Amino acid sequence: MNDIEFTNKIEEYKNYLLIDKKYSNNTVDSYTTELKKYYDYLKEQKIYLKEVNSSDIKEYLKYLKKNELTEKSIAHSISVIRSFYKFLIIEKYIKNNPSLDLELPKLTKTLPKVLSEEEVLKLLDIDLKDKFSYRNKAMIELMYGTGLRVSELVNLKVTDLDLENCIVRTIGKGSKERIIPLGDYTLYYLDIYIKEYRNLLIKKENNDYLFLNNHGKKMTRQGFFKILKTIAKEKNIETSFSPHTLRHSFATHLLNGGADLRSIQEMLGHSNISTTQIYTHVSNKKLKENYDSFHPHGGN
């Protein structure tokens, strides 16, 4: 298969993922990047796409292992390859699917990392003195108070907020809209940021995004992560974490406070309750640590 033909297939596949499967742009980018690596390998081995068999794909997976890819990365590669061949079958580009007998490696389930309530309070204890500090305070309060994904946070528009009814609307995975309640702290700082400071961040071009960077553009995921790391360093928070850790912390702290799993599932936008149940394991782990530390017959 020549380069032009492959490029066309990739473009068709991207449209399939976006339109038929309703995947996010980030997921589609991840899939196409993985496919390009696969194609580079096939090209190097002089194997045409229509001629690929299951042994060729298994050799590719061995090649990935030799390059010290993690089991999780290899599992992602298998998922992408399976999805691509399913698409090629649908399009009648090939008759037989060489990826049918591929087995996903058994992954060790790792519990999501969470910040303690004390660490979150440190993170939120921002010295409010200018437009940037008020913006940062509003962003972190909103993310911790709602469990938004970082992509959802940075893509929020002012019109997605309804401060009067104390809710925020967001479009999550699979283009599903969900409505999340806003707590008093979040409402208070969002109100101040919008009314007094957001306009100060606007440059020549106005836009509808809620959170703006110092260039007056939409805040990026990388920009938000950089802000978090800077604040964490200032507050001497040694736990390594990412924006997603705030989402995990939101869910875990809610569960610890007595919230039911179904409500947490709704707020997080999980399509399957089993995804949300991971947080019960996090809570149980903390419970066990407390027992071992403080019970007379505990482990310590």
C-alpha positions as CSV (number, residue, x, y, z in Angstrom):
1,M,0.0,0.0,0.0
2,N,1.4,3.4,-1.0
3,D,1.7,6.5,1.3
4,I,-1.3,8.3,-0.4
5,E,-3.6,5.3,0.0
6,F,-2.6,4.9,3.7
7,T,-3.2,8.6,4.3
8,N,-6.6,8.4,2.8
9,K,-7.5,5.4,4.9
10,I,-6.3,7.2,8.1
11,E,-8.5,10.2,7.2
12,E,-11.5,8.0,6.6
13,Y,-10.8,6.2,9.8
14,K,-10.6,9.5,11.7
15,N,-13.9,10.5,10.4
16,Y,-15.4,7.2,11.4
17,L,-14.1,7.7,15.0
18,L,-15.3,11.3,15.2
19,I,-18.7,10.9,13.5
20,D,-19.8,7.2,14.0
21,K,-18.1,6.5,17.3
22,K,-18.3,10.1,18.6
23,Y,-14.7,9.9,20.1
24,S,-13.1,13.1,21.3
25,N,-10.4,14.9,19.3
26,N,-7.8,13.8,21.9
27,T,-8.7,10.1,21.6
28,V,-8.7,10.3,17.8
29,D,-5.3,11.9,17.8
30,S,-4.1,9.2,20.1
31,Y,-5.5,6.4,17.8
32,T,-4.0,7.9,14.6
33,T,-0.6,8.4,16.2
34,E,-0.6,4.8,17.2
35,L,-1.6,3.7,13.6
36,K,1.2,5.8,12.1
37,K,3.7,3.8,14.2
38,Y,2.1,0.6,13.0
39,Y,2.2,1.7,9.4
40,D,5.9,2.7,9.7
41,Y,6.6,-0.8,10.9
42,L,4.7,-2.4,8.0
43,K,6.5,-0.2,5.6
44,E,9.9,-1.2,7.0
45,Q,9.0,-4.9,6.8
46,K,7.7,-4.4,3.2
47,I,4.2,-5.7,4.2
48,Y,1.1,-4.4,2.4
49,L,-1.9,-3.7,4.5
50,K,-4.1,-6.2,2.6
51,E,-1.5,-8.9,3.1
52,V,-1.2,-8.6,6.9
53,N,-1.9,-11.8,8.8
54,S,-2.2,-12.4,12.5
55,S,1.5,-13.5,12.7
56,D,2.6,-10.2,11.3
57,I,0.7,-8.3,14.0
58,K,2.1,-10.5,16.7
59,E,5.6,-9.8,15.4
60,Y,4.8,-6.1,15.6
61,L,3.7,-6.5,19.3
62,K,7.0,-8.3,20.0
63,Y,8.8,-5.4,18.4
64,L,7.0,-3.0,20.8
65,K,8.0,-5.2,23.7
66,K,11.6,-5.1,22.6
67,N,11.3,-1.3,22.6
68,E,10.3,-1.5,26.3
69,L,6.8,-0.4,25.9
70,T,4.6,-0.9,29.0
71,E,1.8,-3.5,29.1
72,K,-0.6,-0.6,29.2
73,S,0.9,0.9,26.0
74,I,0.8,-2.5,24.2
75,A,-2.8,-3.0,25.3
76,H,-3.6,0.4,23.7
77,S,-1.8,-0.6,20.5
78,I,-3.9,-3.8,20.3
79,S,-7.1,-1.8,20.9
80,V,-6.3,0.6,18.1
81,I,-5.3,-2.1,15.6
82,R,-8.5,-4.1,16.4
83,S,-10.6,-1.0,15.9
84,F,-8.8,-0.1,12.6
85,Y,-9.3,-3.6,11.1
86,K,-12.9,-3.6,12.2
87,F,-13.3,-0.3,10.2
88,L,-11.5,-1.8,7.2
89,I,-14.0,-4.8,7.3
90,I,-17.0,-2.4,7.5
91,E,-15.6,-0.5,4.5
92,K,-15.1,-3.8,2.7
93,Y,-11.4,-2.9,2.1
94,I,-10.4,-6.3,3.4
95,K,-12.3,-9.6,3.7
96,N,-10.6,-11.2,6.7
97,N,-9.7,-9.6,10.0
98,P,-6.2,-10.6,11.1
99,S,-6.6,-9.0,14.5
100,L,-9.4,-11.3,15.7
101,D,-7.3,-13.6,17.8
102,L,-5.3,-10.9,19.5
103,E,-5.5,-11.0,23.3
104,L,-5.1,-8.0,25.5
105,P,-2.4,-8.4,28.2
106,K,-3.8,-8.7,31.7
107,L,-3.1,-5.4,33.3
108,T,-2.5,-4.9,37.0
109,K,-5.1,-2.6,38.3
110,T,-3.5,0.4,40.0
111,L,-5.5,2.5,42.4
112,P,-5.8,6.1,41.3
113,K,-3.6,8.5,43.2
114,V,-5.4,11.0,45.3
115,L,-4.5,14.1,47.4
116,S,-5.4,14.2,51.0
117,E,-8.0,16.8,52.1
118,E,-5.2,18.6,53.8
119,E,-3.1,18.8,50.6
120,V,-6.1,20.0,48.6
121,L,-6.7,22.8,51.2
122,K,-3.1,23.8,50.8
123,L,-3.5,23.9,47.1
124,L,-6.6,26.1,47.4
125,D,-4.9,28.4,49.9
126,I,-3.9,30.9,47.2
127,D,-2.8,34.5,48.0
128,L,-5.4,36.4,46.1
129,K,-3.8,39.6,44.8
130,D,-4.4,39.9,41.0
131,K,-6.3,38.6,38.0
132,F,-4.1,35.6,37.7
133,S,-4.5,34.4,41.3
134,Y,-8.3,34.9,41.2
135,R,-8.4,32.9,37.9
136,N,-6.3,30.1,39.4
137,K,-8.4,30.0,42.5
138,A,-11.6,29.8,40.5
139,M,-10.2,27.1,38.2
140,I,-9.0,24.8,41.0
141,E,-12.1,25.3,43.1
142,L,-14.2,24.4,40.1
143,M,-12.2,21.3,39.2
144,Y,-12.0,20.0,42.7
145,G,-15.7,21.0,43.4
146,T,-17.0,19.2,40.3
147,G,-14.6,16.4,39.3
148,L,-14.4,17.9,35.7
149,R,-11.7,16.4,33.4
150,V,-9.1,18.9,32.5
151,S,-10.2,18.9,28.9
152,E,-13.7,19.8,30.0
153,L,-12.4,22.5,32.3
154,V,-10.4,24.4,29.7
155,N,-13.2,24.0,27.1
156,L,-15.9,25.6,29.3
157,K,-17.6,28.7,28.0
158,V,-19.1,31.4,30.2
159,T,-22.5,30.3,29.0
160,D,-22.0,26.8,30.4
161,L,-22.3,28.3,33.9
162,D,-25.6,29.0,35.5
163,L,-24.6,30.7,38.7
164,E,-28.2,31.5,39.6
165,N,-29.2,27.8,39.6
166,C,-25.8,26.7,40.9
167,I,-24.9,24.3,38.0
168,V,-22.3,23.9,35.3
169,R,-23.0,22.1,32.0
170,T,-20.2,20.2,30.2
171,I,-19.8,17.9,27.2
172,G,-17.8,14.8,28.2
173,K,-16.7,11.6,26.5
174,G,-19.0,10.4,23.7
175,S,-20.4,13.9,23.3
176,K,-22.6,13.3,26.4
177,E,-23.8,16.4,28.2
178,R,-24.0,16.3,32.0
179,I,-25.0,18.8,34.6
180,I,-23.1,19.1,37.8
181,P,-24.0,21.1,40.9
182,L,-21.8,23.9,42.2
183,G,-20.9,24.3,45.8
184,D,-20.8,27.6,47.7
185,Y,-17.0,28.1,47.6
186,T,-16.9,27.4,43.9
187,L,-19.8,29.8,43.2
188,Y,-18.3,32.5,45.3
189,Y,-14.9,32.5,43.5
190,L,-16.4,32.0,40.1
191,D,-18.6,35.0,40.6
192,I,-15.7,37.2,41.6
193,Y,-13.5,36.0,38.8
194,I,-16.2,36.6,36.1
195,K,-17.4,39.9,37.4
196,E,-14.1,41.5,38.3
197,Y,-11.2,39.8,36.7
198,R,-12.0,37.9,33.5
199,N,-12.3,41.1,31.5
200,L,-8.8,42.1,32.5
201,L,-7.5,39.0,30.8
202,I,-9.1,39.8,27.4
203,K,-6.8,41.2,24.8
204,K,-7.7,42.4,21.3
205,E,-9.8,39.4,20.4
206,N,-12.7,38.6,22.7
207,N,-13.8,35.0,23.1
208,D,-16.4,33.0,25.0
209,Y,-14.1,30.7,26.9
210,L,-14.4,30.9,30.7
211,F,-10.7,30.6,31.6
212,L,-8.1,32.7,29.7
213,N,-4.3,32.7,29.7
214,N,-2.1,35.8,29.9
215,H,-2.4,36.1,26.1
216,G,-6.2,36.4,26.3
217,K,-6.5,33.0,24.7
218,K,-8.2,29.8,25.9
219,M,-6.4,28.2,28.8
220,T,-4.7,25.0,27.7
221,R,-4.3,21.7,29.5
222,Q,-0.6,22.2,29.6
223,G,-1.0,25.7,31.0
224,F,-3.3,24.5,33.8
225,F,-0.9,21.7,34.7
226,K,2.0,24.2,34.9
227,I,-0.1,26.4,37.2
228,L,-0.8,23.5,39.4
229,K,2.8,22.4,39.6
230,T,3.9,26.0,40.5
231,I,1.3,26.3,43.3
232,A,2.2,22.8,44.6
233,K,5.8,23.7,44.8
234,E,5.0,27.0,46.6
235,K,2.9,25.1,49.2
236,N,5.5,22.3,49.7
237,I,3.1,19.6,48.5
238,E,5.5,16.7,47.8
239,T,2.9,14.2,46.5
240,S,3.3,13.9,42.7
241,F,0.0,14.6,41.0
242,S,-1.6,15.8,37.7
243,P,-4.9,17.7,37.0
244,H,-6.6,14.3,36.8
245,T,-5.6,13.7,40.4
246,L,-8.0,16.5,41.4
247,R,-10.8,14.5,39.7
248,H,-9.8,11.4,41.6
249,S,-9.6,13.4,44.9
250,F,-13.1,14.9,44.3
251,A,-14.6,11.4,43.9
252,T,-12.7,9.8,46.8
253,H,-13.4,12.7,49.2
254,L,-17.1,12.6,48.3
255,L,-17.2,8.8,48.9
256,N,-15.4,9.3,52.2
257,G,-18.0,11.9,53.2
258,G,-20.9,9.5,52.6
259,A,-22.0,10.2,49.0
260,D,-23.5,7.3,47.1
261,L,-21.8,5.7,44.2
262,R,-24.5,6.4,41.7
263,S,-24.4,10.1,42.4
264,I,-20.7,10.2,42.0
265,Q,-21.0,8.2,38.7
266,E,-23.4,10.8,37.4
267,M,-21.2,13.7,38.3
268,L,-18.1,12.1,36.8
269,G,-19.9,11.1,33.7
270,H,-18.9,7.4,33.8
271,S,-21.1,5.3,31.5
272,N,-20.4,2.2,33.6
273,I,-20.7,2.0,37.4
274,S,-17.7,-0.4,37.5
275,T,-15.4,2.5,36.5
276,T,-16.7,4.5,39.5
277,Q,-16.3,1.5,41.9
278,I,-12.5,1.9,41.8
279,Y,-12.9,4.7,44.3
280,T,-14.4,2.3,46.9
281,H,-11.0,0.5,46.8
282,V,-9.2,3.8,47.4
283,S,-11.5,4.5,50.4
284,N,-11.1,0.9,51.7
285,K,-7.3,1.2,51.4
286,K,-7.3,4.4,53.5
287,L,-9.7,2.8,56.0
288,K,-7.2,-0.1,56.4
289,E,-4.3,2.3,56.8
290,N,-6.3,4.1,59.6
291,Y,-7.1,0.8,61.2
292,D,-3.5,-0.3,61.2
293,S,-2.3,3.0,62.6
294,F,-4.9,3.6,65.3
295,H,-6.5,0.4,66.4
296,P,-4.9,-1.3,69.4
297,H,-4.7,-4.6,67.5
298,G,-3.9,-3.0,64.1
299,G,-0.9,-3.8,61.9
300,N,1.5,-1.3,63.5
